[in-house]
Amino acid sequence: MAMTDFEFHQLVDDIFQTIDNAIEVLIDEQDADVDVDGSGNVLQLEFDGASKIVINKQEPLHEIWLATQFGGFHFSYVDGKWMDERNGHEFMPFLVESIYKQSGLKLDL
């Protein structure tokens, strides 16, 4: 059964909120320099040195797109998980790894 737009937005909004909350903890505990800008369908994380990670909701495709210094990745909701079917990455662990590679910060998700 196909996911509705409402279900898609609810799932991704929950992920955006989880990321935002984890970044706030990171800032408090590690005195990290991270700017979080959530606007519409985009969540942008900017780290010390102007390094950015951008997460986009792609409503027409019901995907999450992740842009890092290392490339762009597309995640689809499969069997209860957001997966990049091209390389088999699960979204949250891959995001944690990407943040660490780009900023040296360890996000606890």
C-alpha positions as a printed Julia matrix, in Angstrom:
109×3 Matrix{Float64}:
  0.0    0.0    0.0
  1.39   3.38  -0.99
  2.25   5.98   1.61
  0.07   9.09   1.65
  1.58  12.59   1.52
  0.34  13.13   5.09
  2.11   9.97   6.32
  5.27  10.96   4.48
  5.34  14.43   6.04
  4.63  13.03   9.51
  7.5   10.52   9.24
  9.99  13.08   7.94
  8.88  15.79  10.39
  9.56  13.29  13.2
 13.05  12.66  11.79
 13.73  16.4   11.47
 12.64  16.89  15.1
 14.83  13.99  16.29
 17.84  15.47  14.47
 17.15  18.96  15.84
 16.87  17.62  19.4
 20.1   15.61  19.06
 21.94  18.67  17.7
 20.74  20.72  20.71
 22.18  18.05  23.05
 25.41  18.06  21.03
 25.68  21.83  21.36
 25.07  21.66  25.12
 27.33  18.69  25.87
 30.21  19.25  23.45
 29.99  23.03  23.08
 29.67  22.33  19.35
 29.32  25.11  16.8
 26.35  23.98  14.73
 23.65  26.11  13.15
 20.35  24.39  12.39
 18.02  26.01   9.87
 14.7   24.32   9.27
 12.64  25.96   6.58
  9.77  24.29   4.75
 10.96  21.01   3.3
 14.65  21.58   4.1
 16.76  21.04   7.2
 20.23  22.52   6.88
 23.08  21.83   9.31
 26.07  24.16   9.15
 29.22  23.29  11.07
 32.29  25.27  12.09
 34.21  26.13   8.91
 31.02  26.53   6.82
 30.68  22.8    6.12
 27.01  21.98   5.42
 24.7   19.0    5.32
 21.33  19.54   3.7
 18.34  17.25   4.17
 15.35  17.69   1.83
 11.87  16.23   1.78
 11.07  15.14  -1.75
  7.28  14.86  -1.53
  6.58  13.82  -5.14
  8.87  10.79  -4.72
  8.27  10.28  -0.97
 12.04  10.33  -0.44
 14.53  12.05   1.82
 17.49  13.51  -0.01
 20.76  14.05   1.84
 23.52  16.28   0.47
 26.97  16.04   2.07
 30.5   16.98   1.05
 30.83  13.39  -0.16
 27.82  13.3   -2.46
 24.06  13.18  -2.67
 21.93  10.29  -1.42
 18.26   9.38  -1.81
 16.41   7.45   0.9
 13.07   5.65   0.46
 10.89   4.22   3.2
 11.22   0.44   2.95
  9.96  -2.03   5.55
  9.86   0.62   8.29
 13.31   2.08   7.56
 14.63   4.92   5.4
 17.07   3.18   3.05
 19.33   4.28   0.2
 18.58   1.42  -2.17
 21.56   2.32  -4.35
 24.19   1.6   -1.67
 22.2   -0.02   1.15
 22.72   2.73   3.75
 20.12   3.32   6.43
 19.41   7.04   6.87
 20.08   7.73  10.56
 23.35   5.77  10.94
 24.55   7.22   7.63
 23.69  10.76   8.78
 25.61  10.22  12.05
 28.62   8.96  10.07
 28.4   11.88   7.61
 28.26  14.45  10.42
 31.3   12.86  12.04
 33.25  12.8    8.75
 32.45  16.44   8.02
 32.72  17.97  11.47
 34.34  15.51  13.85
 31.21  15.71  16.02
 29.59  12.55  17.35
 25.81  12.84  17.18
 23.86  10.46  19.41
 20.72   9.34  17.55
